[in-house]
Amino acid sequence: VILGAVCNIFIFIAVNGYAKNPHELGKYLALFLGVSCFILCGSEHSVADMYYWWVSGCMLAEPGTAFICLLYISLGNIMGGVLFPVLERYI
């Protein structure tokens, strides 16, 4: 759950930095750094995990375990994707 939330926190920082930065270089630097940190931290993204697990055969080998893991990751993605925009709006 925590790795899923961290994923969307980094993506929110990247997209928000792109949207609010007045300089062209700053816009692309925010995107690059946000996505790079998301990848380097090893956080989980539910849609990417669905693809990788399907290609590797994990979804077919252990469908119940994979479904539960994807449920937790998706919950974390939702928490990270909703929490920070709401905090930014009201703080």
PDB file of N, CA, C and O in Angstrom:
ATOM      1  N   VAL A   1       0.838  -1.188   0.000  1.00  0.00           N
ATOM      2  CA  VAL A   1       0.000   0.000   0.000  1.00  0.00           C
ATOM      3  C   VAL A   1       0.883   1.252   0.000  1.00  0.00           C
ATOM      4  O   VAL A   1       0.608   2.217  -0.714  1.00  0.00           O
ATOM      5  N   ILE A   2       1.943   1.224   0.808  1.00  0.00           N
ATOM      6  CA  ILE A   2       2.807   2.401   0.906  1.00  0.00           C
ATOM      7  C   ILE A   2       3.537   2.651  -0.408  1.00  0.00           C
ATOM      8  O   ILE A   2       3.656   3.799  -0.837  1.00  0.00           O
ATOM      9  N   LEU A   3       4.027   1.597  -1.051  1.00  0.00           N
ATOM     10  CA  LEU A   3       4.718   1.780  -2.337  1.00  0.00           C
ATOM     11  C   LEU A   3       3.766   2.289  -3.415  1.00  0.00           C
ATOM     12  O   LEU A   3       4.180   3.047  -4.292  1.00  0.00           O
ATOM     13  N   GLY A   4       2.524   1.895  -3.364  1.00  0.00           N
ATOM     14  CA  GLY A   4       1.531   2.412  -4.302  1.00  0.00           C
ATOM     15  C   GLY A   4       1.244   3.881  -4.066  1.00  0.00           C
ATOM     16  O   GLY A   4       1.078   4.643  -5.019  1.00  0.00           O
ATOM     17  N   ALA A   5       1.185   4.286  -2.805  1.00  0.00           N
ATOM     18  CA  ALA A   5       0.947   5.697  -2.490  1.00  0.00           C
ATOM     19  C   ALA A   5       2.144   6.552  -2.893  1.00  0.00           C
ATOM     20  O   ALA A   5       1.977   7.658  -3.407  1.00  0.00           O
ATOM     21  N   VAL A   6       3.344   6.041  -2.662  1.00  0.00           N
ATOM     22  CA  VAL A   6       4.554   6.780  -3.035  1.00  0.00           C
ATOM     23  C   VAL A   6       4.604   6.995  -4.543  1.00  0.00           C
ATOM     24  O   VAL A   6       5.042   8.047  -5.009  1.00  0.00           O
ATOM     25  N   CYS A   7       4.161   6.011  -5.299  1.00  0.00           N
ATOM     26  CA  CYS A   7       4.116   6.134  -6.757  1.00  0.00           C
ATOM     27  C   CYS A   7       3.332   7.369  -7.179  1.00  0.00           C
ATOM     28  O   CYS A   7       3.841   8.200  -7.931  1.00  0.00           O
ATOM     29  N   ASN A   8       2.119   7.492  -6.710  1.00  0.00           N
ATOM     30  CA  ASN A   8       1.287   8.617  -7.138  1.00  0.00           C
ATOM     31  C   ASN A   8       1.710   9.930  -6.513  1.00  0.00           C
ATOM     32  O   ASN A   8       1.413  10.987  -7.068  1.00  0.00           O
ATOM     33  N   ILE A   9       2.392   9.903  -5.383  1.00  0.00           N
ATOM     34  CA  ILE A   9       2.924  11.139  -4.821  1.00  0.00           C
ATOM     35  C   ILE A   9       3.986  11.708  -5.760  1.00  0.00           C
ATOM     36  O   ILE A   9       3.984  12.904  -6.051  1.00  0.00           O
ATOM     37  N   PHE A  10       4.896  10.849  -6.234  1.00  0.00           N
ATOM     38  CA  PHE A  10       5.919  11.317  -7.171  1.00  0.00           C
ATOM     39  C   PHE A  10       5.320  11.782  -8.491  1.00  0.00           C
ATOM     40  O   PHE A  10       5.756  12.788  -9.051  1.00  0.00           O
ATOM     41  N   ILE A  11       4.339  11.067  -8.981  1.00  0.00           N
ATOM     42  CA  ILE A  11       3.713  11.474 -10.243  1.00  0.00           C
ATOM     43  C   ILE A  11       2.947  12.779 -10.049  1.00  0.00           C
ATOM     44  O   ILE A  11       2.941  13.624 -10.944  1.00  0.00           O
ATOM     45  N   PHE A  12       2.309  12.958  -8.910  1.00  0.00           N
ATOM     46  CA  PHE A  12       1.637  14.228  -8.630  1.00  0.00           C
ATOM     47  C   PHE A  12       2.635  15.376  -8.598  1.00  0.00           C
ATOM     48  O   PHE A  12       2.373  16.446  -9.147  1.00  0.00           O
ATOM     49  N   ILE A  13       3.779  15.155  -7.956  1.00  0.00           N
ATOM     50  CA  ILE A  13       4.808  16.196  -7.912  1.00  0.00           C
ATOM     51  C   ILE A  13       5.281  16.542  -9.321  1.00  0.00           C
ATOM     52  O   ILE A  13       5.481  17.715  -9.636  1.00  0.00           O
ATOM     53  N   ALA A  14       5.460  15.541 -10.161  1.00  0.00           N
ATOM     54  CA  ALA A  14       5.909  15.778 -11.531  1.00  0.00           C
ATOM     55  C   ALA A  14       4.868  16.568 -12.333  1.00  0.00           C
ATOM     56  O   ALA A  14       5.205  17.545 -13.001  1.00  0.00           O
ATOM     57  N   VAL A  15       3.629  16.147 -12.264  1.00  0.00           N
ATOM     58  CA  VAL A  15       2.570  16.814 -13.051  1.00  0.00           C
ATOM     59  C   VAL A  15       2.287  18.204 -12.501  1.00  0.00           C
ATOM     60  O   VAL A  15       2.087  19.143 -13.271  1.00  0.00           O
ATOM     61  N   ASN A  16       2.267  18.345 -11.201  1.00  0.00           N
ATOM     62  CA  ASN A  16       2.022  19.652 -10.596  1.00  0.00           C
ATOM     63  C   ASN A  16       3.171  20.615 -10.899  1.00  0.00           C
ATOM     64  O   ASN A  16       2.947  21.793 -11.172  1.00  0.00           O
ATOM     65  N   GLY A  17       4.398  20.105 -10.848  1.00  0.00           N
ATOM     66  CA  GLY A  17       5.548  20.933 -11.194  1.00  0.00           C
ATOM     67  C   GLY A  17       5.499  21.383 -12.643  1.00  0.00           C
ATOM     68  O   GLY A  17       5.869  22.514 -12.959  1.00  0.00           O
ATOM     69  N   TYR A  18       5.045  20.507 -13.521  1.00  0.00           N
ATOM     70  CA  TYR A  18       4.901  20.883 -14.935  1.00  0.00           C
ATOM     71  C   TYR A  18       3.820  21.945 -15.105  1.00  0.00           C
ATOM     72  O   TYR A  18       4.003  22.904 -15.856  1.00  0.00           O
ATOM     73  N   ALA A  19       2.720  21.783 -14.427  1.00  0.00           N
ATOM     74  CA  ALA A  19       1.591  22.704 -14.607  1.00  0.00           C
ATOM     75  C   ALA A  19       1.850  24.081 -14.016  1.00  0.00           C
ATOM     76  O   ALA A  19       1.381  25.081 -14.559  1.00  0.00           O
ATOM     77  N   LYS A  20       2.576  24.149 -12.932  1.00  0.00           N
ATOM     78  CA  LYS A  20       2.719  25.422 -12.222  1.00  0.00           C
ATOM     79  C   LYS A  20       4.038  26.143 -12.481  1.00  0.00           C
ATOM     80  O   LYS A  20       4.206  27.278 -12.036  1.00  0.00           O
ATOM     81  N   ASN A  21       4.959  25.529 -13.173  1.00  0.00           N
ATOM     82  CA  ASN A  21       6.248  26.163 -13.422  1.00  0.00           C
ATOM     83  C   ASN A  21       6.168  27.047 -14.660  1.00  0.00           C
ATOM     84  O   ASN A  21       5.756  26.570 -15.717  1.00  0.00           O
ATOM     85  N   PRO A  22       6.546  28.311 -14.566  1.00  0.00           N
ATOM     86  CA  PRO A  22       6.431  29.208 -15.716  1.00  0.00           C
ATOM     87  C   PRO A  22       7.539  29.016 -16.757  1.00  0.00           C
ATOM     88  O   PRO A  22       7.385  29.461 -17.894  1.00  0.00           O
ATOM     89  N   HIS A  23       8.628  28.378 -16.405  1.00  0.00           N
ATOM     90  CA  HIS A  23       9.757  28.225 -17.319  1.00  0.00           C
ATOM     91  C   HIS A  23       9.696  26.880 -18.034  1.00  0.00           C
ATOM     92  O   HIS A  23       9.342  25.862 -17.439  1.00  0.00           O
ATOM     93  N   GLU A  24      10.046  26.890 -19.319  1.00  0.00           N
ATOM     94  CA  GLU A  24      10.009  25.656 -20.102  1.00  0.00           C
ATOM     95  C   GLU A  24      10.962  24.601 -19.546  1.00  0.00           C
ATOM     96  O   GLU A  24      10.587  23.437 -19.404  1.00  0.00           O
ATOM     97  N   LEU A  25      12.183  25.001 -19.233  1.00  0.00           N
ATOM     98  CA  LEU A  25      13.154  24.048 -18.699  1.00  0.00           C
ATOM     99  C   LEU A  25      12.673  23.484 -17.362  1.00  0.00           C
ATOM    100  O   LEU A  25      12.837  22.294 -17.090  1.00  0.00           O
ATOM    101  N   GLY A  26      12.085  24.331 -16.538  1.00  0.00           N
ATOM    102  CA  GLY A  26      11.570  23.882 -15.245  1.00  0.00           C
ATOM    103  C   GLY A  26      10.439  22.885 -15.391  1.00  0.00           C
ATOM    104  O   GLY A  26      10.328  21.948 -14.600  1.00  0.00           O
ATOM    105  N   LYS A  27       9.595  23.078 -16.399  1.00  0.00           N
ATOM    106  CA  LYS A  27       8.486  22.152 -16.639  1.00  0.00           C
ATOM    107  C   LYS A  27       9.009  20.745 -16.922  1.00  0.00           C
ATOM    108  O   LYS A  27       8.573  19.770 -16.309  1.00  0.00           O
ATOM    109  N   TYR A  28       9.938  20.658 -17.849  1.00  0.00           N
ATOM    110  CA  TYR A  28      10.443  19.342 -18.240  1.00  0.00           C
ATOM    111  C   TYR A  28      11.367  18.741 -17.190  1.00  0.00           C
ATOM    112  O   TYR A  28      11.455  17.520 -17.064  1.00  0.00           O
ATOM    113  N   LEU A  29      12.046  19.584 -16.447  1.00  0.00           N
ATOM    114  CA  LEU A  29      12.873  19.097 -15.357  1.00  0.00           C
ATOM    115  C   LEU A  29      12.008  18.497 -14.249  1.00  0.00           C
ATOM    116  O   LEU A  29      12.363  17.473 -13.664  1.00  0.00           O
ATOM    117  N   ALA A  30      10.875  19.136 -13.963  1.00  0.00           N
ATOM    118  CA  ALA A  30       9.946  18.600 -12.960  1.00  0.00           C
ATOM    119  C   ALA A  30       9.411  17.238 -13.397  1.00  0.00           C
ATOM    120  O   ALA A  30       9.340  16.312 -12.588  1.00  0.00           O
ATOM    121  N   LEU A  31       9.035  17.108 -14.669  1.00  0.00           N
ATOM    122  CA  LEU A  31       8.558  15.824 -15.172  1.00  0.00           C
ATOM    123  C   LEU A  31       9.650  14.759 -15.086  1.00  0.00           C
ATOM    124  O   LEU A  31       9.417  13.648 -14.611  1.00  0.00           O
ATOM    125  N   PHE A  32      10.838  15.119 -15.550  1.00  0.00           N
ATOM    126  CA  PHE A  32      11.931  14.154 -15.569  1.00  0.00           C
ATOM    127  C   PHE A  32      12.298  13.696 -14.164  1.00  0.00           C
ATOM    128  O   PHE A  32      12.458  12.498 -13.930  1.00  0.00           O
ATOM    129  N   LEU A  33      12.433  14.621 -13.233  1.00  0.00           N
ATOM    130  CA  LEU A  33      12.829  14.258 -11.874  1.00  0.00           C
ATOM    131  C   LEU A  33      11.730  13.480 -11.148  1.00  0.00           C
ATOM    132  O   LEU A  33      12.023  12.526 -10.428  1.00  0.00           O
ATOM    133  N   GLY A  34      10.480  13.874 -11.329  1.00  0.00           N
ATOM    134  CA  GLY A  34       9.380  13.166 -10.673  1.00  0.00           C
ATOM    135  C   GLY A  34       9.257  11.726 -11.140  1.00  0.00           C
ATOM    136  O   GLY A  34       9.113  10.814 -10.327  1.00  0.00           O
ATOM    137  N   VAL A  35       9.313  11.524 -12.443  1.00  0.00           N
ATOM    138  CA  VAL A  35       9.192  10.168 -12.980  1.00  0.00           C
ATOM    139  C   VAL A  35      10.449   9.357 -12.666  1.00  0.00           C
ATOM    140  O   VAL A  35      10.358   8.165 -12.374  1.00  0.00           O
ATOM    141  N   SER A  36      11.615   9.991 -12.724  1.00  0.00           N
ATOM    142  CA  SER A  36      12.858   9.277 -12.389  1.00  0.00           C
ATOM    143  C   SER A  36      12.853   8.817 -10.939  1.00  0.00           C
ATOM    144  O   SER A  36      13.247   7.687 -10.650  1.00  0.00           O
ATOM    145  N   CYS A  37      12.420   9.662 -10.036  1.00  0.00           N
ATOM    146  CA  CYS A  37      12.350   9.268  -8.620  1.00  0.00           C
ATOM    147  C   CYS A  37      11.335   8.151  -8.424  1.00  0.00           C
ATOM    148  O   CYS A  37      11.567   7.240  -7.629  1.00  0.00           O
ATOM    149  N   PHE A  38      10.228   8.206  -9.128  1.00  0.00           N
ATOM    150  CA  PHE A  38       9.213   7.153  -9.055  1.00  0.00           C
ATOM    151  C   PHE A  38       9.811   5.811  -9.480  1.00  0.00           C
ATOM    152  O   PHE A  38       9.559   4.791  -8.838  1.00  0.00           O
ATOM    153  N   ILE A  39      10.590   5.806 -10.539  1.00  0.00           N
ATOM    154  CA  ILE A  39      11.182   4.562 -11.031  1.00  0.00           C
ATOM    155  C   ILE A  39      12.299   4.084 -10.107  1.00  0.00           C
ATOM    156  O   ILE A  39      12.361   2.904  -9.765  1.00  0.00           O
ATOM    157  N   LEU A  40      13.180   4.998  -9.703  1.00  0.00           N
ATOM    158  CA  LEU A  40      14.334   4.609  -8.900  1.00  0.00           C
ATOM    159  C   LEU A  40      13.965   4.165  -7.483  1.00  0.00           C
ATOM    160  O   LEU A  40      14.688   3.372  -6.880  1.00  0.00           O
ATOM    161  N   CYS A  41      12.871   4.657  -6.953  1.00  0.00           N
ATOM    162  CA  CYS A  41      12.453   4.252  -5.604  1.00  0.00           C
ATOM    163  C   CYS A  41      11.816   2.869  -5.591  1.00  0.00           C
ATOM    164  O   CYS A  41      11.631   2.283  -4.525  1.00  0.00           O
ATOM    165  N   GLY A  42      11.483   2.347  -6.751  1.00  0.00           N
ATOM    166  CA  GLY A  42      10.896   1.014  -6.808  1.00  0.00           C
ATOM    167  C   GLY A  42       9.452   0.966  -6.376  1.00  0.00           C
ATOM    168  O   GLY A  42       8.973  -0.069  -5.912  1.00  0.00           O
ATOM    169  N   SER A  43       8.752   2.077  -6.521  1.00  0.00           N
ATOM    170  CA  SER A  43       7.351   2.091  -6.114  1.00  0.00           C
ATOM    171  C   SER A  43       6.497   1.320  -7.121  1.00  0.00           C
ATOM    172  O   SER A  43       6.924   1.055  -8.245  1.00  0.00           O
ATOM    173  N   GLU A  44       5.307   0.972  -6.705  1.00  0.00           N
ATOM    174  CA  GLU A  44       4.427   0.102  -7.485  1.00  0.00           C
ATOM    175  C   GLU A  44       3.343   0.906  -8.195  1.00  0.00           C
ATOM    176  O   GLU A  44       2.770   1.836  -7.626  1.00  0.00           O
ATOM    177  N   HIS A  45       3.072   0.539  -9.434  1.00  0.00           N
ATOM    178  CA  HIS A  45       1.968   1.131 -10.190  1.00  0.00           C
ATOM    179  C   HIS A  45       1.063  -0.008 -10.631  1.00  0.00           C
ATOM    180  O   HIS A  45       1.522  -0.965 -11.253  1.00  0.00           O
ATOM    181  N   SER A  46      -0.197   0.091 -10.318  1.00  0.00           N
ATOM    182  CA  SER A  46      -1.111  -1.039 -10.518  1.00  0.00           C
ATOM    183  C   SER A  46      -1.241  -1.440 -11.987  1.00  0.00           C
ATOM    184  O   SER A  46      -1.257  -2.631 -12.297  1.00  0.00           O
ATOM    185  N   VAL A  47      -1.333  -0.479 -12.886  1.00  0.00           N
ATOM    186  CA  VAL A  47      -1.519  -0.803 -14.304  1.00  0.00           C
ATOM    187  C   VAL A  47      -0.254  -1.446 -14.867  1.00  0.00           C
ATOM    188  O   VAL A  47      -0.333  -2.422 -15.615  1.00  0.00           O
ATOM    189  N   ALA A  48       0.907  -0.906 -14.512  1.00  0.00           N
ATOM    190  CA  ALA A  48       2.163  -1.504 -14.978  1.00  0.00           C
ATOM    191  C   ALA A  48       2.336  -2.909 -14.405  1.00  0.00           C
ATOM    192  O   ALA A  48       2.788  -3.813 -15.108  1.00  0.00           O
ATOM    193  N   ASP A  49       1.980  -3.098 -13.137  1.00  0.00           N
ATOM    194  CA  ASP A  49       2.104  -4.417 -12.531  1.00  0.00           C
ATOM    195  C   ASP A  49       1.174  -5.425 -13.199  1.00  0.00           C
ATOM    196  O   ASP A  49       1.541  -6.587 -13.366  1.00  0.00           O
ATOM    197  N   MET A  50      -0.017  -4.996 -13.578  1.00  0.00           N
ATOM    198  CA  MET A  50      -0.927  -5.900 -14.280  1.00  0.00           C
ATOM    199  C   MET A  50      -0.289  -6.410 -15.564  1.00  0.00           C
ATOM    200  O   MET A  50      -0.356  -7.600 -15.874  1.00  0.00           O
ATOM    201  N   TYR A  51       0.324  -5.508 -16.300  1.00  0.00           N
ATOM    202  CA  TYR A  51       0.967  -5.900 -17.561  1.00  0.00           C
ATOM    203  C   TYR A  51       2.141  -6.833 -17.298  1.00  0.00           C
ATOM    204  O   TYR A  51       2.221  -7.903 -17.900  1.00  0.00           O
ATOM    205  N   TYR A  52       3.057  -6.445 -16.407  1.00  0.00           N
ATOM    206  CA  TYR A  52       4.249  -7.253 -16.154  1.00  0.00           C
ATOM    207  C   TYR A  52       3.899  -8.620 -15.594  1.00  0.00           C
ATOM    208  O   TYR A  52       4.509  -9.618 -15.979  1.00  0.00           O
ATOM    209  N   TRP A  53       2.939  -8.683 -14.704  1.00  0.00           N
ATOM    210  CA  TRP A  53       2.560  -9.971 -14.122  1.00  0.00           C
ATOM    211  C   TRP A  53       1.861 -10.862 -15.147  1.00  0.00           C
ATOM    212  O   TRP A  53       2.015 -12.083 -15.111  1.00  0.00           O
ATOM    213  N   TRP A  54       1.103 -10.269 -16.053  1.00  0.00           N
ATOM    214  CA  TRP A  54       0.438 -11.065 -17.091  1.00  0.00           C
ATOM    215  C   TRP A  54       1.473 -11.629 -18.060  1.00  0.00           C
ATOM    216  O   TRP A  54       1.404 -12.804 -18.421  1.00  0.00           O
ATOM    217  N   VAL A  55       2.433 -10.804 -18.484  1.00  0.00           N
ATOM    218  CA  VAL A  55       3.455 -11.253 -19.419  1.00  0.00           C
ATOM    219  C   VAL A  55       4.336 -12.331 -18.778  1.00  0.00           C
ATOM    220  O   VAL A  55       4.735 -13.281 -19.451  1.00  0.00           O
ATOM    221  N   SER A  56       4.638 -12.194 -17.497  1.00  0.00           N
ATOM    222  CA  SER A  56       5.506 -13.168 -16.832  1.00  0.00           C
ATOM    223  C   SER A  56       4.778 -14.467 -16.480  1.00  0.00           C
ATOM    224  O   SER A  56       5.424 -15.470 -16.177  1.00  0.00           O
ATOM    225  N   GLY A  57       3.465 -14.462 -16.515  1.00  0.00           N
ATOM    226  CA  GLY A  57       2.699 -15.655 -16.197  1.00  0.00           C
ATOM    227  C   GLY A  57       2.293 -15.758 -14.736  1.00  0.00           C
ATOM    228  O   GLY A  57       1.684 -16.746 -14.328  1.00  0.00           O
ATOM    229  N   CYS A  58       2.620 -14.758 -13.957  1.00  0.00           N
ATOM    230  CA  CYS A  58       2.282 -14.767 -12.529  1.00  0.00           C
ATOM    231  C   CYS A  58       0.769 -14.731 -12.320  1.00  0.00           C
ATOM    232  O   CYS A  58       0.258 -15.338 -11.379  1.00  0.00           O
ATOM    233  N   MET A  59       0.059 -14.028 -13.188  1.00  0.00           N
ATOM    234  CA  MET A  59      -1.399 -13.924 -13.049  1.00  0.00           C
ATOM    235  C   MET A  59      -2.072 -15.276 -13.266  1.00  0.00           C
ATOM    236  O   MET A  59      -3.105 -15.567 -12.663  1.00  0.00           O
ATOM    237  N   LEU A  60      -1.482 -16.098 -14.130  1.00  0.00           N
ATOM    238  CA  LEU A  60      -2.068 -17.409 -14.397  1.00  0.00           C
ATOM    239  C   LEU A  60      -1.638 -18.439 -13.360  1.00  0.00           C
ATOM    240  O   LEU A  60      -2.402 -19.350 -13.039  1.00  0.00           O
ATOM    241  N   ALA A  61      -0.419 -18.304 -12.833  1.00  0.00           N
ATOM    242  CA  ALA A  61       0.093 -19.282 -11.881  1.00  0.00           C
ATOM    243  C   ALA A  61      -0.588 -19.156 -10.522  1.00  0.00           C
ATOM    244  O   ALA A  61      -0.990 -20.157  -9.930  1.00  0.00           O
ATOM    245  N   GLU A  62      -0.716 -17.934 -10.034  1.00  0.00           N
ATOM    246  CA  GLU A  62      -1.335 -17.694  -8.724  1.00  0.00           C
ATOM    247  C   GLU A  62      -2.329 -16.536  -8.839  1.00  0.00           C
ATOM    248  O   GLU A  62      -2.029 -15.426  -8.399  1.00  0.00           O
ATOM    249  N   PRO A  63      -3.489 -16.773  -9.416  1.00  0.00           N
ATOM    250  CA  PRO A  63      -4.415 -15.663  -9.652  1.00  0.00           C
ATOM    251  C   PRO A  63      -4.941 -15.027  -8.369  1.00  0.00           C
ATOM    252  O   PRO A  63      -5.140 -13.813  -8.333  1.00  0.00           O
ATOM    253  N   GLY A  64      -5.169 -15.801  -7.327  1.00  0.00           N
ATOM    254  CA  GLY A  64      -5.703 -15.242  -6.078  1.00  0.00           C
ATOM    255  C   GLY A  64      -4.711 -14.320  -5.405  1.00  0.00           C
ATOM    256  O   GLY A  64      -5.070 -13.225  -4.972  1.00  0.00           O
ATOM    257  N   THR A  65      -3.471 -14.752  -5.315  1.00  0.00           N
ATOM    258  CA  THR A  65      -2.430 -13.934  -4.694  1.00  0.00           C
ATOM    259  C   THR A  65      -2.169 -12.681  -5.514  1.00  0.00           C
ATOM    260  O   THR A  65      -2.024 -11.594  -4.954  1.00  0.00           O
ATOM    261  N   ALA A  66      -2.109 -12.816  -6.815  1.00  0.00           N
ATOM    262  CA  ALA A  66      -1.868 -11.663  -7.684  1.00  0.00           C
ATOM    263  C   ALA A  66      -3.007 -10.655  -7.565  1.00  0.00           C
ATOM    264  O   ALA A  66      -2.772  -9.447  -7.543  1.00  0.00           O
ATOM    265  N   PHE A  67      -4.236 -11.150  -7.489  1.00  0.00           N
ATOM    266  CA  PHE A  67      -5.383 -10.246  -7.367  1.00  0.00           C
ATOM    267  C   PHE A  67      -5.340  -9.467  -6.056  1.00  0.00           C
ATOM    268  O   PHE A  67      -5.605  -8.265  -6.039  1.00  0.00           O
ATOM    269  N   ILE A  68      -5.010 -10.142  -4.964  1.00  0.00           N
ATOM    270  CA  ILE A  68      -4.927  -9.475  -3.661  1.00  0.00           C
ATOM    271  C   ILE A  68      -3.815  -8.422  -3.678  1.00  0.00           C
ATOM    272  O   ILE A  68      -4.006  -7.309  -3.188  1.00  0.00           O
ATOM    273  N   CYS A  69      -2.657  -8.773  -4.242  1.00  0.00           N
ATOM    274  CA  CYS A  69      -1.552  -7.812  -4.327  1.00  0.00           C
ATOM    275  C   CYS A  69      -1.948  -6.606  -5.162  1.00  0.00           C
ATOM    276  O   CYS A  69      -1.663  -5.470  -4.782  1.00  0.00           O
ATOM    277  N   LEU A  70      -2.601  -6.837  -6.296  1.00  0.00           N
ATOM    278  CA  LEU A  70      -3.040  -5.722  -7.141  1.00  0.00           C
ATOM    279  C   LEU A  70      -4.087  -4.865  -6.436  1.00  0.00           C
ATOM    280  O   LEU A  70      -4.137  -3.652  -6.638  1.00  0.00           O
ATOM    281  N   LEU A  71      -4.911  -5.486  -5.619  1.00  0.00           N
ATOM    282  CA  LEU A  71      -5.900  -4.735  -4.852  1.00  0.00           C
ATOM    283  C   LEU A  71      -5.215  -3.795  -3.864  1.00  0.00           C
ATOM    284  O   LEU A  71      -5.600  -2.632  -3.742  1.00  0.00           O
ATOM    285  N   TYR A  72      -4.209  -4.291  -3.164  1.00  0.00           N
ATOM    286  CA  TYR A  72      -3.464  -3.448  -2.229  1.00  0.00           C
ATOM    287  C   TYR A  72      -2.707  -2.336  -2.947  1.00  0.00           C
ATOM    288  O   TYR A  72      -2.700  -1.193  -2.488  1.00  0.00           O
ATOM    289  N   ILE A  73      -2.079  -2.658  -4.054  1.00  0.00           N
ATOM    290  CA  ILE A  73      -1.338  -1.645  -4.814  1.00  0.00           C
ATOM    291  C   ILE A  73      -2.292  -0.585  -5.350  1.00  0.00           C
ATOM    292  O   ILE A  73      -1.986   0.606  -5.297  1.00  0.00           O
ATOM    293  N   SER A  74      -3.433  -1.003  -5.859  1.00  0.00           N
ATOM    294  CA  SER A  74      -4.421  -0.046  -6.370  1.00  0.00           C
ATOM    295  C   SER A  74      -4.952   0.854  -5.265  1.00  0.00           C
ATOM    296  O   SER A  74      -5.178   2.044  -5.485  1.00  0.00           O
ATOM    297  N   LEU A  75      -5.150   0.294  -4.087  1.00  0.00           N
ATOM    298  CA  LEU A  75      -5.588   1.089  -2.944  1.00  0.00           C
ATOM    299  C   LEU A  75      -4.537   2.148  -2.605  1.00  0.00           C
ATOM    300  O   LEU A  75      -4.880   3.299  -2.335  1.00  0.00           O
ATOM    301  N   GLY A  76      -3.273   1.767  -2.620  1.00  0.00           N
ATOM    302  CA  GLY A  76      -2.202   2.727  -2.381  1.00  0.00           C
ATOM    303  C   GLY A  76      -2.125   3.785  -3.458  1.00  0.00           C
ATOM    304  O   GLY A  76      -1.902   4.957  -3.158  1.00  0.00           O
ATOM    305  N   ASN A  77      -2.308   3.388  -4.725  1.00  0.00           N
ATOM    306  CA  ASN A  77      -2.322   4.361  -5.820  1.00  0.00           C
ATOM    307  C   ASN A  77      -3.453   5.357  -5.656  1.00  0.00           C
ATOM    308  O   ASN A  77      -3.276   6.549  -5.909  1.00  0.00           O
ATOM    309  N   ILE A  78      -4.592   4.887  -5.242  1.00  0.00           N
ATOM    310  CA  ILE A  78      -5.733   5.782  -5.033  1.00  0.00           C
ATOM    311  C   ILE A  78      -5.466   6.732  -3.880  1.00  0.00           C
ATOM    312  O   ILE A  78      -5.765   7.923  -3.967  1.00  0.00           O
ATOM    313  N   MET A  79      -4.903   6.205  -2.797  1.00  0.00           N
ATOM    314  CA  MET A  79      -4.610   7.061  -1.642  1.00  0.00           C
ATOM    315  C   MET A  79      -3.618   8.161  -2.013  1.00  0.00           C
ATOM    316  O   MET A  79      -3.832   9.327  -1.679  1.00  0.00           O
ATOM    317  N   GLY A  80      -2.541   7.801  -2.697  1.00  0.00           N
ATOM    318  CA  GLY A  80      -1.547   8.791  -3.084  1.00  0.00           C
ATOM    319  C   GLY A  80      -2.055   9.763  -4.131  1.00  0.00           C
ATOM    320  O   GLY A  80      -1.667  10.931  -4.139  1.00  0.00           O
ATOM    321  N   GLY A  81      -2.922   9.288  -5.015  1.00  0.00           N
ATOM    322  CA  GLY A  81      -3.453  10.140  -6.071  1.00  0.00           C
ATOM    323  C   GLY A  81      -4.543  11.083  -5.615  1.00  0.00           C
ATOM    324  O   GLY A  81      -4.803  12.086  -6.279  1.00  0.00           O
ATOM    325  N   VAL A  82      -5.181  10.792  -4.512  1.00  0.00           N
ATOM    326  CA  VAL A  82      -6.247  11.645  -4.006  1.00  0.00           C
ATOM    327  C   VAL A  82      -5.758  12.532  -2.858  1.00  0.00           C
ATOM    328  O   VAL A  82      -6.155  13.692  -2.751  1.00  0.00           O
ATOM    329  N   LEU A  83      -4.909  11.987  -2.015  1.00  0.00           N
ATOM    330  CA  LEU A  83      -4.492  12.694  -0.808  1.00  0.00           C
ATOM    331  C   LEU A  83      -3.735  13.990  -1.116  1.00  0.00           C
ATOM    332  O   LEU A  83      -4.068  15.036  -0.559  1.00  0.00           O
ATOM    333  N   PHE A  84      -2.748  13.942  -1.971  1.00  0.00           N
ATOM    334  CA  PHE A  84      -1.934  15.124  -2.207  1.00  0.00           C
ATOM    335  C   PHE A  84      -2.663  16.236  -2.968  1.00  0.00           C
ATOM    336  O   PHE A  84      -2.495  17.401  -2.608  1.00  0.00           O
ATOM    337  N   PRO A  85      -3.453  15.944  -3.988  1.00  0.00           N
ATOM    338  CA  PRO A  85      -4.218  17.037  -4.606  1.00  0.00           C
ATOM    339  C   PRO A  85      -5.199  17.696  -3.634  1.00  0.00           C
ATOM    340  O   PRO A  85      -5.399  18.910  -3.689  1.00  0.00           O
ATOM    341  N   VAL A  86      -5.807  16.917  -2.754  1.00  0.00           N
ATOM    342  CA  VAL A  86      -6.730  17.468  -1.767  1.00  0.00           C
ATOM    343  C   VAL A  86      -5.962  18.331  -0.759  1.00  0.00           C
ATOM    344  O   VAL A  86      -6.409  19.420  -0.400  1.00  0.00           O
ATOM    345  N   LEU A  87      -4.814  17.839  -0.311  1.00  0.00           N
ATOM    346  CA  LEU A  87      -4.001  18.636   0.613  1.00  0.00           C
ATOM    347  C   LEU A  87      -3.528  19.939  -0.032  1.00  0.00           C
ATOM    348  O   LEU A  87      -3.511  20.986   0.614  1.00  0.00           O
ATOM    349  N   GLU A  88      -3.148  19.868  -1.303  1.00  0.00           N
ATOM    350  CA  GLU A  88      -2.690  21.080  -1.981  1.00  0.00           C
ATOM    351  C   GLU A  88      -3.828  22.097  -2.126  1.00  0.00           C
ATOM    352  O   GLU A  88      -3.612  23.303  -2.013  1.00  0.00           O
ATOM    353  N   ARG A  89      -4.997  21.612  -2.368  1.00  0.00           N
ATOM    354  CA  ARG A  89      -6.117  22.515  -2.576  1.00  0.00           C
ATOM    355  C   ARG A  89      -6.539  23.238  -1.289  1.00  0.00           C
ATOM    356  O   ARG A  89      -6.896  24.415  -1.323  1.00  0.00           O
ATOM    357  N   TYR A  90      -6.497  22.532  -0.167  1.00  0.00           N
ATOM    358  CA  TYR A  90      -7.003  23.110   1.075  1.00  0.00           C
ATOM    359  C   TYR A  90      -5.931  23.627   2.005  1.00  0.00           C
ATOM    360  O   TYR A  90      -6.256  24.206   3.042  1.00  0.00           O
ATOM    361  N   ILE A  91      -4.659  23.440   1.674  1.00  0.00           N
ATOM    362  CA  ILE A  91      -3.597  23.970   2.536  1.00  0.00           C
ATOM    363  C   ILE A  91      -2.843  25.057   1.809  1.00  0.00           C
ATOM    364  O   ILE A  91      -1.907  25.635   2.362  1.00  0.00           O
TER     365      ILE A  91
END
